[in-house]
Amino acid sequence: MDIRIEGGRVLIGDKFEDTTVGACDGVIDAIGGESGAAERIDARGLMVLPGIVDIHGDAFERQLMPRPGVHFAMDIALFDTDRQVIANGITTVFHGVTWSWEPGLRGAANARAILAAMEELRPRLGADTRFHLRHETFNLDAEAETTDWIGSRRIGVLAFNNHMPAMKGNAPVRPAKIAEMAQRSGISHEAFQELVLRIARRADEVPGSIARLSAAANANGIPLLSHDDISPEQRRWYRSMGCRLAEFPTTVETAQEAAGGGDHVVLGAPNVVRGGSHIGWIDAKDMIARGLCSILASDYYYPAPLIAAFRLAADGVTTIERAWSLVSEIPAAATDLTDRGIIAAKRRADLILVDATAGRPRVVATIVAGRVVYLTEAARIHRGH
């Protein structure tokens, strides 16, 4: 479908312009000028922004298991998640799927089922939906299959997680978190503790497994992320593996090491929206102000990236233009999606129209590869020349 967006304030580079945007066959083909597009969108009073690229979000787990032990079908969960995603301006979403040594929601069967369902349903989803494999580093038995997934390019990014309660170094594990993990796994607290002790005995095998998986990912052009780095030393080690994205570093010193080494630092947009980390770790607003955060992700709440960008501007932390790059241009580049993230000729027509005139920003329309997948004001669409 050919479309033309007229009358809006369009984010071009690092400034807004009153101009038009035309798209043909899913790609931006013109900025300004005339167009013979069959469909026109009236964007008067709206901002036209590049679609959000969300590289880390696991809120979809609530659609799969809204209460402990209560499961819903995979297609229902993914379609409902997709509706949430596009309604909040996310045009590219990486679903963070944890494959752990734990049974239950984050076990092997569920990871395989989510990947298979995502591949089957992808053509019917509104957002460009990709698989972010969160590999628990103590899940050593998964290495061979994960390597196969990497080689066949079934995953978009690979993250190294360590949620082993017995092996968290100087990042203390809350008792409530252990209880949550046991409940999520579907086994008793005592059985979960026994499982932890058994898995922890293989700690010496973990570094070698990480190195082999990193080499496979690097060879196949799959970006690597490390999760919850606890020290500058750990960040340097992961960097030596070719891992250039640090997700949620737990200390300022670790974030400084990442930024100083040219790595991307990923923090949660909910941290900005809520005014701090929900578990008392580093403050995202402060990190952004200090140049120690380059990407914001939805983490556990899909509305957060949109709201966070505008909150940063309203609070004077940075400009809206700079804030928007944290949720669109930079995450796209960091995950090698060089066809999106900015509004420019020959880029994918992934665009959102936002009303920012009254309180919180509101998405009026979401366009993915030139296709309108979400619209709240039908009167803005005009068909015919």
C-alpha positions in Angstrom: 0.0 0.0 0.0 1.2 3.5 -0.8 0.6 6.1 1.9 1.3 9.7 2.5 1.4 11.3 6.0 0.5 15.0 5.9 0.4 17.9 8.3 2.5 16.4 11.2 5.7 17.4 12.9 8.2 14.8 11.6 11.3 13.8 13.4 14.0 14.0 10.8 17.5 13.4 12.1 17.8 15.4 15.3 15.1 17.9 14.7 11.4 18.2 13.9 10.1 19.5 10.6 6.7 20.3 9.3 6.7 18.1 6.3 5.2 15.1 4.7 6.3 11.4 4.6 5.5 9.1 1.7 5.9 5.3 1.7 5.6 2.8 -1.1 5.9 -1.0 -0.9 6.8 -0.7 2.8 9.7 1.7 2.4 9.9 5.5 2.8 10.2 6.8 -0.7 9.8 10.6 -0.2 10.0 13.3 2.5 8.3 16.4 1.4 7.0 17.1 -2.1 3.9 15.7 -3.8 2.8 12.1 -4.0 0.2 10.1 -5.8 -0.4 7.8 -2.8 -3.8 6.1 -2.7 -4.1 6.6 1.0 -3.4 9.8 2.9 -3.2 10.2 6.7 -4.0 13.5 8.3 -1.4 14.0 11.0 -2.3 17.6 12.0 -1.6 18.1 15.7 0.5 14.9 15.9 4.2 14.0 16.0 5.4 11.6 13.4 8.2 9.4 15.0 10.2 6.4 14.0 8.7 3.2 15.4 10.0 2.0 18.7 12.5 -0.9 18.6 12.2 -2.8 21.8 15.1 -5.2 22.3 14.2 -6.6 25.7 10.7 -7.3 26.9 9.2 -10.3 28.7 5.8 -8.9 29.7 4.3 -11.5 27.3 4.8 -14.1 30.0 1.8 -12.6 31.8 -0.3 -13.5 28.9 1.0 -17.1 28.9 0.7 -17.4 32.7 -1.4 -14.6 34.2 -1.4 -16.4 37.6 1.0 -19.1 38.8 0.0 -22.4 37.4 -2.7 -20.8 35.1 -1.7 -21.3 31.4 -3.2 -20.0 28.2 -2.7 -21.2 24.6 0.4 -19.8 22.9 -1.5 -18.2 20.0 -3.9 -16.4 22.3 -1.0 -15.0 24.4 1.1 -13.9 21.4 -1.8 -12.2 19.6 -2.8 -10.4 22.8 0.8 -9.3 23.3 1.0 -8.1 19.8 -2.1 -5.8 20.3 -0.4 -4.4 23.4 2.8 -3.8 21.6 1.5 -1.9 18.5 -0.9 0.1 20.7 2.2 1.4 22.5 4.1 2.3 19.4 6.5 -0.6 19.3 7.0 -1.7 15.7 9.9 -4.1 16.2 9.8 -6.3 19.3 12.3 -8.8 20.6 10.4 -11.1 23.0 12.8 -12.1 25.7 12.3 -15.8 26.2 14.2 -17.3 29.0 15.4 -20.9 28.6 16.5 -21.9 32.0 17.6 -24.9 34.1 14.2 -24.3 35.9 11.2 -26.4 34.8 7.9 -24.8 34.1 7.3 -21.4 32.5 11.1 -20.9 31.7 11.8 -24.5 30.9 12.9 -26.2 27.7 9.5 -27.2 26.4 8.1 -23.7 26.8 11.1 -22.1 25.0 10.7 -24.4 22.1 7.0 -23.9 21.9 7.3 -20.1 22.0 9.9 -20.1 19.2 7.7 -22.5 17.1 4.6 -20.4 17.6 6.4 -17.2 16.9 7.7 -18.5 13.6 4.3 -19.8 12.6 2.3 -16.6 13.6 4.9 -14.0 12.6 3.2 -13.2 9.2 -0.1 -12.5 11.1 1.3 -10.2 13.8 1.3 -6.5 13.5 4.8 -5.8 14.9 8.0 -7.2 13.4 8.3 -9.9 16.1 11.7 -11.5 16.9 13.1 -14.0 19.4 15.5 -12.8 22.1 16.9 -15.9 23.7 17.8 -15.3 27.3 20.1 -18.2 27.9 20.6 -19.1 31.6 24.4 -19.8 31.7 23.9 -22.8 34.1 21.6 -24.4 31.6 24.5 -26.4 30.2 22.4 -29.2 28.7 20.8 -26.6 26.3 24.1 -25.7 24.7 23.9 -28.0 21.7 20.4 -27.1 20.8 21.0 -23.4 21.3 24.0 -23.7 19.0 21.7 -25.2 16.3 19.2 -22.3 16.8 22.1 -19.9 16.3 23.4 -21.6 13.2 19.9 -21.7 11.6 19.4 -18.0 12.5 16.2 -18.7 14.4 17.0 -16.2 17.1 17.5 -12.4 16.8 19.8 -11.8 19.7 21.4 -14.0 22.4 21.6 -12.8 26.0 23.6 -14.5 28.9 21.6 -14.5 32.1 22.6 -15.9 35.5 19.7 -16.2 37.9 21.2 -19.1 39.8 20.5 -18.2 43.4 23.6 -19.9 44.7 25.9 -18.1 42.2 25.0 -14.4 42.2 28.3 -13.0 43.6 27.8 -9.6 45.2 24.2 -9.2 43.9 22.1 -10.5 46.7 19.1 -12.7 45.9 15.9 -11.7 47.7 14.1 -14.5 49.5 10.9 -13.4 47.8 12.6 -13.9 44.4 13.6 -17.4 45.2 10.0 -18.1 46.3 8.8 -16.6 43.0 11.2 -18.8 41.0 10.0 -21.9 42.9 6.3 -21.0 42.3 7.0 -20.3 38.6 8.7 -23.6 38.2 5.7 -25.5 39.6 7.7 -27.5 42.2 7.9 -27.2 46.0 10.3 -24.8 47.7 12.3 -27.7 49.0 12.5 -29.4 45.6 13.6 -26.1 44.1 16.4 -25.7 46.6 17.6 -29.2 45.9 17.6 -28.5 42.2 19.7 -25.3 42.7 22.3 -27.2 44.7 22.5 -29.9 42.0 22.9 -27.5 39.1 25.4 -25.3 41.0 27.9 -28.1 41.2 28.6 -27.7 37.5 29.8 -24.1 37.9 33.3 -24.9 36.5 31.7 -25.8 33.1 29.9 -22.5 32.7 32.7 -20.2 31.3 33.6 -22.7 28.6 30.0 -23.0 27.5 29.6 -19.2 27.3 32.7 -18.9 25.2 31.5 -21.6 22.7 28.1 -20.0 22.4 29.6 -16.6 21.9 31.9 -17.8 19.1 28.9 -19.4 17.4 26.8 -16.2 17.7 29.7 -14.0 16.5 30.2 -16.3 13.5 26.5 -16.0 12.5 26.2 -12.2 13.1 23.9 -12.5 16.1 24.3 -9.7 18.6 25.2 -10.7 22.2 24.0 -9.2 25.5 25.1 -9.9 29.1 22.4 -9.4 31.8 22.9 -8.0 35.2 26.7 -7.5 35.1 27.8 -7.1 38.6 31.3 -5.7 38.2 33.6 -3.9 35.7 35.7 -7.1 35.6 32.6 -9.2 34.5 31.8 -6.6 31.8 35.3 -6.7 30.5 35.2 -10.5 30.3 32.0 -10.5 28.4 33.4 -7.8 26.0 36.3 -10.1 25.3 33.7 -12.7 24.2 32.4 -10.2 21.6 29.4 -9.2 23.8 28.9 -5.5 23.3 25.5 -4.9 25.0 25.3 -4.7 28.8 21.7 -5.2 30.0 20.8 -3.7 33.4 24.3 -3.4 34.9 23.9 -3.5 38.7 26.4 -0.8 39.6 27.4 2.6 38.4 31.0 1.4 38.1 29.9 -1.4 35.8 27.9 1.0 33.6 31.0 3.3 33.4 33.1 0.4 32.3 30.6 -0.5 29.6 30.2 3.0 28.3 34.0 3.7 28.5 34.6 0.6 26.4 32.2 1.6 23.7 29.5 -0.9 24.7 25.8 -0.2 24.7 24.1 0.0 28.1 20.5 -1.1 28.2 18.2 -0.1 31.0 14.5 -0.4 31.7 12.1 2.2 30.6 9.9 1.4 33.6 12.8 2.6 35.7 12.4 6.1 34.2 8.6 6.1 34.4 8.5 5.0 38.0 11.3 7.3 39.1 13.8 4.5 40.0 14.5 0.8 39.9 11.8 -1.4 41.5 14.5 -3.4 43.2 16.7 -0.5 44.3 19.4 -0.7 41.7 20.8 2.2 39.6 18.5 5.0 38.5 18.0 5.2 34.7 17.4 8.9 34.6 20.7 9.6 36.4 22.5 7.2 34.1 21.1 8.9 31.0 22.0 12.3 32.3 25.6 11.0 32.8 25.8 9.4 29.4 25.8 5.9 30.9 22.7 4.6 29.2 22.2 4.3 25.4 19.1 2.1 25.1 15.8 1.9 26.9 13.7 -1.3 26.7 10.2 -2.1 27.9 11.5 -4.8 30.3 8.3 -5.9 31.9 5.9 -3.1 30.8 5.1 -2.3 27.1 3.8 1.3 27.6 7.1 2.3 29.3 9.4 3.2 26.3 6.9 5.7 24.8 6.1 7.3 28.2 9.8 7.3 29.3 11.0 9.3 26.3 8.5 12.1 26.9 9.2 12.0 30.7 12.9 12.5 30.1 12.2 15.5 28.0 9.6 16.9 30.5 12.0 16.5 33.4 14.8 18.3 31.5 17.1 15.3 31.5 17.5 15.5 27.7 15.6 16.6 24.6 12.7 14.6 23.1 14.9 14.2 20.0 17.7 12.6 22.0 15.3 10.7 24.2 13.6 9.2 21.2 16.9 7.8 19.9 17.2 5.7 23.0 14.1 3.8 22.0 14.4 3.7 18.2 17.6 4.6 16.4 20.2 3.3 18.8 18.5 -0.1 19.6 18.0 -0.6 15.9 21.7 0.0 15.2 22.8 -2.1 18.2 20.9 -5.1 16.9 22.1 -4.6 13.3 18.7 -3.5 12.0 20.1 -0.8 9.8 16.9 -0.5 7.7 14.9 1.2 10.5 15.1 3.5 13.5 15.1 6.8 11.7 12.8 8.5 9.2 14.7 8.7 6.0 14.4 7.7 2.3 14.8 4.0 1.6 14.3 3.0 5.3 11.4 0.8 6.4 8.2 2.7 6.8 7.9 1.9 10.5 6.2 5.0 11.9 4.0 6.1 14.8 1.8 9.1 15.1 1.6 10.5 18.6 -0.6 13.0 20.3 1.5 14.7 23.0 -0.7 17.7 23.5 -2.6 16.6 26.7 -0.7 15.0 29.5 0.8 11.6 28.7 1.7 10.8 25.0 -0.9 8.7 23.2 -0.4 6.6 20.1 -3.0 7.5 17.4 -1.6 5.3 14.6 1.1 2.6 14.2 2.5 1.8 10.8 4.7 -1.2 10.2 6.5 -1.6 6.9 4.0 0.8 5.3 0.9 -1.0 6.7 -1.4 0.7 9.2 -1.7 -1.9 12.0 -3.2 0.3 14.7 -5.5 3.4 14.4 -7.7 5.1 17.0 -9.1 7.9 14.8 -10.4 6.5 11.6 -11.4 9.9 10.3 -7.7 10.7 9.7 -7.6 8.2 6.8 -8.5 9.6 3.4 -8.5 7.3 0.4 -8.2 8.4 -3.2 -6.1 11.2 -4.8 
